[in-house]
Amino acid sequence: MRDPPPGDEAATGRVGELAITALMLLPGALIVFMGFNAGGYFPTTQAVAALVLAQILLVRIMQARRPFEGLAPTTLVAVAALGLYALMTLASALWSHSTGRALIEFDRAWLYLLILLLFGSIRPGTQDLRWLIRGLVIGASVVCLAGLISRVLPEVWHTAPDVANERLSYPVTYWNALGLLAALGIVLAFHLTCTLTERRFARILAAAVVPLLTATLFFTFSRGAIAAGTIGLVVYILVGRPSGLLSGVLATAPATAVLILIAYHANLLDTVDPTTPAAVSQGHRVALVAGICAAVCAGLRASLAIGLDPRLRRIAGRALMSRRSRLAATASAVGAVLALALALGVPHSLQRDYHRFIAGASTQGSDLRQRLTDPSDNGRTELWEVALDGFSGSPLHGYGAGMYQTLWDRKRPKFAYTVNAHSLYLQAMAELGIPGIALLLILVAAVLIGLGVRARRSRRSRSIYGALLAACVVWVLAAGVDWDWEMPVVTLGFFAAAGAALGPRRGSGPGWMPGYNARMILGLLCLATLAAPALIIGSQSRLDDAEHALYAANCASASSAALSSIGWLDFRPEPYEILGFCDVKRGLPRQGVEAMKRAVHYDPGSWETYYALAIAQGASGIDPRPAAARALRMDPLEPLTKEEVREFRTSSASEWVTRAPTVRAAALSSSDLSIAAG
């Protein structure tokens, strides 16, 4: 592409800077979008985000003079690792024989790759990184504040109670994900209020949201998010060494502690029904205190910005002690902490809590506040053992993307529904084997080491890189004990921060400027990436319609929508399953058998497809016992498979036909089928 005329260079530069600033606010906007759409868990939401990002990347490729000027070696390592991970996710359909599962998992990994590549292609300045952090804080605050209002002012923001309403999960729908989002917001907001180079208005507002985010985190009762957030704050203080740390602590810590104390004693807000008159009264008190504490934090921060910050700014550049003295002081502090820990018996307490964690025995009663000091694993070790068992059975390539659920169904020690291993790393081992976990660890190491090096080398921007490193550490730790990978609302910020912060800074080099042919090739490749999310949106939207129609006993609409879903993607088992159930209902069991066989073909690792096939075979007078027995072997603890084997135990074809409607009715009255998710 030709360079712009000299007279237009200034205007072009200003437009480019505005575009970069707007782009830096995009992750925060996506957090809001994901937050109010179940955290981005479902395929349609992920596909929509992928479409938007792919189009932005396409515009950048075609319009920017140097569209990939920010791709530094560290960024390229992260991009390559994530790209290979995404491709392996898709390729795993070759051995899992479940293309539908692999495609959904691939689309999520592709979404993260687009974020990493888009933000990694930019060469941002320090001000751009500030806008990125501000946007992330705003996005997290909007989502968390909505959740907090729904708890303390239910008449203002009404939500329908769910099965675990005692733990705050709205609007993300999963309490641990909301807790992690709040923890990330706390770390980044604390950075904003402690950074003297940040605008005064931003320092004041950031101080005001810290207690609100902390209250949201408290009401999720997410121990993992609380622990990860605490570690993140420590990492930020040690690495970022913000010059306004004293001002930030003085402005936020006292009022936040008061708010948490009041929230802790509002015991009726952590019950199944937090909308009783007494609970609403407690909520109003918490809301009043929250508003006062936010105002106090803002007022204190404004006062300190005038009185204390100028003094801190004057001494910020002074070296109060030599490098050797700092090392000696650090060693002394570490020694003192270790001595105190030994004196207080901390090692013995940790050993006792570790054994209680492994044993899984919970001391939690009806009071959820006890959960905060309960070391039990909440069933996670059982999930992890199944993942490790799956890895040992197929260490070279795993069982395939999205197949952990089938492993759990076969080997679970007790009846409990789960889809994920509650650990990104162990699930990657079970599903993608050694290559998958290796690529994942390379990705994480590239991000953390790259940010750590940036924070060490960049004195002027050390606080910014320290904050981004701390936030990434929070996510990396939390992802090890939960299914945050499946929740883009808490994960997209990790990849946006990694991409933007790992590359070279503005003005450090020319960057690569591709020619016309290279742009066209890259543009066509980017256009090709639109296919998968577009097909998923079309397929999933019609599948959702089919599921709702099936459970509304409207088989005409269900069949039509299922066929439309198949027209978009013909290798997903769920539409065929819906067709089969409707064919049985309409007195066309032979057609139902053919539809169910297609479902089995496209997901042979699932007990559900064999279970559904047995229903159609029974309705047709075909022996359903082999399919039912296989479903039972694949999920021996599932009540539906046990009941089906009992119902079809007779050898009479007429009995099979008679009992098939009963089994079908039991299937559609259960929530254990995948088609019930819609």
Residue pairs with C-beta under 8 A, 6 or more apart in sequence:
1 65
1 513
1 516
1 519
3 65
4 12
16 64
20 122
20 124
20 128
21 128
21 131
23 56
23 118
23 119
23 122
24 124
24 128
24 129
24 131
24 132
24 135
24 500
25 131
25 132
25 134
25 135
25 138
26 56
26 135
26 496
27 115
27 119
27 132
27 135
27 136
27 139
27 492
27 493
27 496
27 497
28 134
28 135
28 136
28 137
28 138
28 139
28 140
29 135
29 139
30 49
30 139
30 488
30 492
31 136
31 139
31 140
31 142
31 143
31 181
31 489
31 492
31 493
32 139
32 142
32 143
33 40
33 45
33 49
34 40
34 45
34 49
34 487
34 488
34 489
34 492
35 139
35 142
35 143
35 146
35 171
35 172
35 181
35 489
36 143
36 146
36 171
37 45
38 45
38 172
38 173
39 172
39 173
39 174
39 177
39 487
39 488
39 489
39 490
40 46
40 49
40 487
40 488
40 489
40 492
41 173
41 174
41 486
41 487
41 488
42 540
43 104
43 107
43 536
43 540
44 536
44 537
44 540
44 541
44 544
45 488
46 107
46 108
46 111
46 488
46 533
46 536
47 107
47 532
47 533
47 534
47 536
47 537
47 540
48 533
48 537
49 111
49 488
49 492
50 107
50 110
50 111
50 114
50 529
50 532
50 533
51 530
51 533
51 534
51 537
53 111
53 114
53 115
53 118
54 114
54 526
54 529
54 530
54 533
55 530
56 118
57 114
57 117
57 118
57 121
57 526
58 523
58 526
58 527
60 67
60 118
60 121
61 67
61 519
61 522
61 523
61 526
62 519
62 523
65 513
66 123
66 510
66 511
66 512
66 513
67 121
67 514
67 519
67 522
68 121
68 511
68 512
68 514
69 121
69 122
69 123
69 503
69 504
69 509
69 510
69 511
69 512
70 119
70 120
70 121
70 122
70 123
70 124
70 499
70 500
70 503
70 504
70 511
71 79
71 120
71 121
71 503
71 512
72 502
72 503
72 504
74 446
74 449
74 450
74 453
74 502
75 116
75 120
75 450
75 498
75 499
75 502
75 503
77 442
77 446
78 116
78 120
78 443
78 446
78 447
78 450
78 498
78 499
78 502
79 113
79 116
79 117
79 120
81 439
81 440
81 442
81 443
81 446
82 109
82 112
82 113
82 116
82 439
82 443
82 495
83 113
84 439
85 109
85 432
85 436
85 439
85 440
85 443
86 106
86 109
86 110
86 112
86 113
88 432
88 435
88 436
88 439
89 102
89 105
89 106
89 109
89 401
89 432
89 436
90 102
90 103
90 106
90 401
91 102
92 102
92 397
92 398
92 400
92 401
92 403
92 431
92 432
93 99
93 101
93 102
93 103
93 400
93 401
95 397
95 399
95 400
96 102
96 399
96 400
96 401
96 402
96 403
96 605
97 400
97 603
97 604
97 605
98 400
98 402
98 403
98 573
98 602
98 603
98 604
98 605
98 606
99 571
99 602
100 569
100 571
100 572
100 573
100 574
100 602
100 603
101 400
101 401
101 402
101 403
101 603
102 400
102 401
102 402
103 532
103 536
103 569
103 571
104 402
104 536
105 401
105 402
106 401
106 532
107 532
107 533
107 536
108 485
108 486
108 488
110 529
110 532
110 533
111 488
111 492
111 533
112 488
112 491
112 492
112 495
114 529
115 492
115 495
115 496
115 499
116 495
116 496
116 498
116 499
117 499
118 499
119 495
119 496
119 497
119 498
119 499
119 500
120 498
120 499
120 500
120 502
120 503
121 499
122 128
122 499
122 500
122 503
123 503
123 504
123 505
123 506
123 508
123 511
124 132
124 500
124 503
124 505
124 506
125 505
125 506
125 507
126 460
126 461
126 464
126 505
128 500
128 506
129 461
129 464
129 468
129 500
129 501
130 198
130 464
132 496
132 497
132 500
133 188
133 191
133 192
133 464
133 467
133 468
134 192
134 202
136 184
136 185
136 188
136 471
136 493
136 496
136 497
137 185
137 188
137 189
137 192
137 206
137 209
140 181
140 182
140 184
140 185
140 188
140 213
141 185
141 189
141 209
141 212
141 213
143 171
143 172
143 178
143 181
143 489
144 178
144 181
144 182
144 185
144 212
144 213
144 216
144 217
145 209
145 212
145 216
146 157
146 170
146 171
147 168
147 169
147 170
147 171
147 172
147 178
147 216
147 219
148 168
148 212
148 215
148 216
148 219
148 290
149 156
149 157
149 287
150 157
150 158
150 159
150 168
150 170
150 171
151 168
151 170
151 219
151 269
151 274
151 283
152 269
152 283
152 284
152 286
152 287
152 290
153 283
153 284
153 287
154 274
154 275
154 280
154 283
155 280
159 170
159 171
161 272
161 273
161 275
162 169
164 175
165 272
165 273
165 274
166 270
166 271
166 272
166 274
166 368
167 175
167 219
167 220
167 221
167 222
167 270
167 368
168 175
168 178
168 216
168 219
168 220
168 221
169 175
169 177
169 178
169 220
170 178
172 178
172 181
172 487
172 489
174 487
175 220
175 221
175 222
176 220
176 222
176 224
176 225
176 478
176 482
176 484
177 482
177 484
177 487
177 489
177 490
178 216
178 220
178 222
179 216
179 217
179 220
179 221
179 222
179 224
179 225
179 226
180 222
180 224
180 225
180 228
180 474
180 475
180 478
180 482
180 484
180 490
181 489
181 490
182 213
182 214
182 216
182 217
182 220
182 225
182 229
183 217
183 225
183 226
183 228
183 229
183 232
183 474
183 478
184 229
184 232
184 471
184 474
184 475
184 490
184 493
185 209
185 213
186 210
186 213
186 214
186 217
186 229
186 233
187 229
187 232
187 233
187 236
187 467
187 470
187 471
187 474
188 467
188 471
189 206
189 207
189 209
189 210
189 213
190 206
190 210
190 233
190 236
190 248
190 252
191 206
191 236
191 240
191 242
191 463
191 464
191 466
191 467
191 470
192 198
192 202
192 203
192 205
192 206
193 203
193 204
193 206
193 207
193 210
193 244
193 247
193 248
193 251
193 252
193 301
194 242
194 243
194 244
194 245
194 247
194 248
194 249
194 463
195 203
195 242
195 243
195 244
195 463
195 464
196 242
196 243
196 244
196 247
196 309
196 312
196 313
196 316
197 463
198 206
200 302
200 305
203 244
203 301
203 305
204 298
204 301
204 302
204 305
205 298
206 301
207 248
207 251
207 252
207 297
207 298
207 300
207 301
208 294
208 295
208 297
208 298
208 301
209 294
210 252
210 256
210 297
211 252
211 255
211 256
211 259
211 290
211 293
211 294
211 297
212 290
212 294
214 256
214 259
214 260
215 259
215 260
215 263
215 286
215 290
217 225
217 226
217 229
218 260
218 263
218 264
219 263
219 269
219 270
221 270
221 368
221 369
221 371
221 372
223 371
223 372
223 374
224 477
224 478
224 481
224 482
225 478
226 372
227 477
228 473
228 474
228 475
228 477
228 478
229 474
231 473
231 474
231 477
232 470
232 471
232 473
232 474
233 470
235 466
235 469
235 470
235 473
236 242
236 466
236 467
236 469
236 470
237 245
239 452
239 455
239 462
239 465
239 466
239 469
239 470
240 455
240 462
240 463
240 464
240 465
240 466
240 467
240 469
240 470
241 462
241 463
241 466
242 248
242 463
242 466
243 312
243 313
243 316
243 463
244 309
244 312
246 308
246 312
247 301
247 304
247 305
247 308
247 309
247 312
248 301
250 300
250 304
250 308
251 297
251 300
251 301
251 304
252 297
252 301
255 292
255 293
255 294
255 296
255 297
255 300
256 293
256 297
258 289
258 293
259 286
259 289
259 290
259 293
262 285
262 286
262 289
263 269
263 286
264 369
266 282
266 283
266 285
266 286
267 282
267 367
267 369
268 274
268 276
268 278
268 279
268 282
269 279
269 282
269 283
269 286
270 367
270 368
270 369
271 279
273 279
274 283
321 329
341 347
353 375
354 375
356 363
356 375
356 376
357 375
357 376
357 377
357 381
358 377
358 381
359 376
360 376
360 377
360 378
360 379
360 381
360 382
361 376
362 374
362 376
362 378
363 370
363 374
363 376
364 370
364 371
364 374
364 376
379 416
380 422
380 423
380 481
382 412
382 413
382 414
383 408
383 418
383 421
383 422
383 423
384 421
384 422
384 423
384 426
386 404
386 407
386 408
386 411
386 412
386 421
386 430
387 404
387 407
387 421
387 423
387 426
387 427
387 429
387 430
388 426
388 429
388 430
389 407
389 411
390 398
390 399
390 404
390 407
390 411
390 429
390 430
390 431
391 398
391 426
391 429
391 430
391 433
393 399
394 433
395 433
395 434
396 433
396 434
396 435
397 432
397 433
397 435
398 428
398 429
398 430
398 431
398 432
398 433
398 436
399 406
399 407
399 430
399 431
399 605
400 431
400 432
400 605
401 431
401 432
402 431
403 430
403 431
403 605
404 419
404 420
404 421
404 427
404 430
404 431
405 418
405 419
405 420
406 605
406 606
406 607
406 634
407 430
408 418
408 421
409 607
409 634
409 635
409 638
410 634
410 635
410 636
412 418
412 637
414 637
415 637
415 638
415 639
417 672
419 483
420 427
420 483
420 486
421 427
421 430
421 483
422 481
422 482
422 483
423 479
423 480
423 481
423 482
424 440
424 479
424 480
424 483
424 484
424 485
425 437
425 440
425 441
425 479
425 480
427 483
427 485
428 436
428 437
428 440
429 436
429 437
444 476
446 502
447 472
447 494
447 498
447 502
448 469
448 472
448 473
448 476
450 498
450 501
450 502
451 465
451 468
451 469
451 472
451 498
451 501
451 502
452 469
454 461
454 465
454 469
454 501
454 502
455 462
455 465
455 466
455 469
456 462
458 465
464 501
465 501
468 497
468 501
471 493
471 494
471 497
472 494
472 497
472 498
475 484
475 490
475 491
475 493
475 494
476 494
478 484
478 490
479 485
479 491
484 490
484 491
485 491
514 522
535 568
535 569
536 569
538 565
538 568
538 569
539 565
539 568
539 569
539 572
539 575
540 565
542 561
542 562
542 564
542 565
542 568
542 575
543 561
543 562
543 565
543 572
543 574
543 575
543 578
543 678
544 678
545 557
545 561
546 557
546 558
546 559
546 561
546 562
546 565
546 575
546 578
546 678
547 558
547 574
547 578
547 675
547 676
547 677
547 678
548 678
549 555
549 557
549 558
549 561
550 558
550 578
550 581
550 582
550 668
550 675
551 668
551 676
555 581
555 582
555 585
555 586
558 578
558 582
559 578
559 579
559 582
559 583
562 575
562 576
562 578
562 579
562 582
563 575
563 579
565 572
565 574
565 575
566 572
566 575
566 576
571 602
572 602
573 598
573 599
573 600
573 602
573 603
573 606
573 609
574 599
574 674
574 675
576 595
576 596
576 598
576 599
576 602
577 595
577 596
577 599
577 608
577 609
577 612
577 673
577 675
578 675
579 591
579 592
579 595
580 592
580 593
580 595
580 596
580 599
580 612
580 613
580 615
580 616
581 592
581 612
581 615
581 664
581 667
581 668
582 592
583 589
583 591
583 592
583 595
583 616
584 592
584 615
584 616
584 619
584 660
584 661
584 664
585 664
589 616
589 619
589 620
589 621
589 660
590 620
592 615
592 616
592 619
592 620
593 613
593 616
593 617
593 620
593 622
595 616
596 609
596 612
596 613
596 615
596 616
596 617
597 613
599 609
599 612
599 613
600 609
600 610
600 613
602 609
603 609
605 634
606 634
606 674
607 630
607 631
607 632
607 634
607 635
607 638
607 641
608 631
608 673
608 674
610 627
610 628
610 630
610 631
610 634
611 627
611 628
611 631
611 640
611 641
611 644
611 667
612 667
613 624
613 627
614 624
614 625
614 627
614 628
614 631
614 644
614 648
614 663
615 624
615 644
615 660
615 663
615 664
615 667
616 660
617 623
617 624
617 627
617 656
618 624
618 647
618 648
618 656
618 657
618 659
618 660
618 663
619 656
619 657
619 660
619 661
619 664
620 657
621 653
621 654
621 656
621 657
622 653
622 656
623 653
623 656
624 644
624 648
624 656
624 660
625 645
625 648
625 649
628 641
628 644
628 645
628 648
629 645
631 638
631 641
631 644
632 638
632 641
632 642
632 644
632 645
634 641
635 641
638 672
639 670
639 672
640 666
640 667
640 670
640 672
640 673
643 663
643 666
644 663
647 659
647 662
647 663
648 656
648 659
648 663
650 656
650 659
667 673
668 676
670 676
